[in-house]
Each structure stands twice: as C-alpha cells, then as structure tokens.
Amino acid sequence: MAIIGIFGVILLIAIPIVIVVGIVMAIVKKGKSETDSEDFEKIVRTLYTYLLVIGFLGGIITGVVSAVNTGVDYFLPEEKEIIEPAKYNEYDYKHNEILNEELNNERRKNENVVNMYTSFATVAICTPMFIYHLKLTKKDR
C-alpha cells in the first residue's frame, strides 16, 4: 500500500512539472504573427483545461474512496476486546471502561458522519466542474 502512495505522490508532483514545461515550450515556440498568437492562446487554454480536468478527477476519486472508507468504518466498526486488570476494583474499572468506550464510540461515529458529508460534498462539487471542463476539452480538439 505504501508503494501505491509513493507512486501517487510522484505522479502528482510530475504532472504539474510536465504542464509547466509544456507551457514554457509553447511560449518559446510563440511567433510574432497573429495566427501564432491564436495558436498559443489555444495551447495554453487547452493545457489549463486539461490540468483542471485532472485535478477534478482526482478530487472525485479521492472523495469516493474517502466516503467508502468512512462508510465502512461507520457501519462495520471494529470490536475491541477488553482486558481486565486484576489489581483494580472490578466494579469501578468496568464502569469507567464502559463509559469511556461509549464516549469513544459516539465520538468516532460523529467523526465518521462528518467525514462522509465532507467526502460527498467534494464529489458533488467536483463532478459538475469535471463535466464542464471535459466538454471544454472536447470542444477545443
């Protein structure tokens, strides 16, 4: 799993570098005539829209993965085994342990709900933006 994370970070670092290099190459190739200026603007606009499409697609994928992960944690929580120490008073220990466990479970459920709403909001915002910019890239072809 760590290898996938490292590959993802390298990919996310490499994509903007490639785009910046593409823009610099387009600037170098830019000529003095009017048609070259229009071609240059089209190249920069196309690179920009592709960058946005990649970013919004990454946001959608991240939001869906996060929502699924949080949903699984919410609906299928891990059960923990309580180990009772022999030194403490049994009633006090069990009572405190039960209260702490209930508070932790409620806090974890609330955090999971907030995370799921955040993930769904990310997907809801990125999806229309992705579709719009994807149409722009198809139009520019």
FENTABEL-V436837 format. One record per pair of residues at least 4 apart in sequence whose ideal C-beta (glycine too) atoms are under 6 Angstrom apart, sorted by the first residue. I is the first residue (numbers start at 0). J is the second residue. Records with the same first field share a line. If there is no record, write none. Layout:
# FENTABEL-V436837
I = J ; J
This chain:
# FENTABEL-V436837
18 = 46 ; 50
21 = 46
22 = 46
25 = 39 ; 42
29 = 39
30 = 35
45 = 139
48 = 132 ; 135 ; 136
51 = 132
52 = 132 ; 133
55 = 125 ; 128 ; 129
56 = 129
58 = 121 ; 125
59 = 122 ; 125
62 = 118 ; 121 ; 122
65 = 118
66 = 115 ; 118 ; 119
69 = 111 ; 114 ; 115
71 = 75
72 = 111
73 = 111
81 = 96
87 = 92
92 = 96
122 = 126
125 = 129
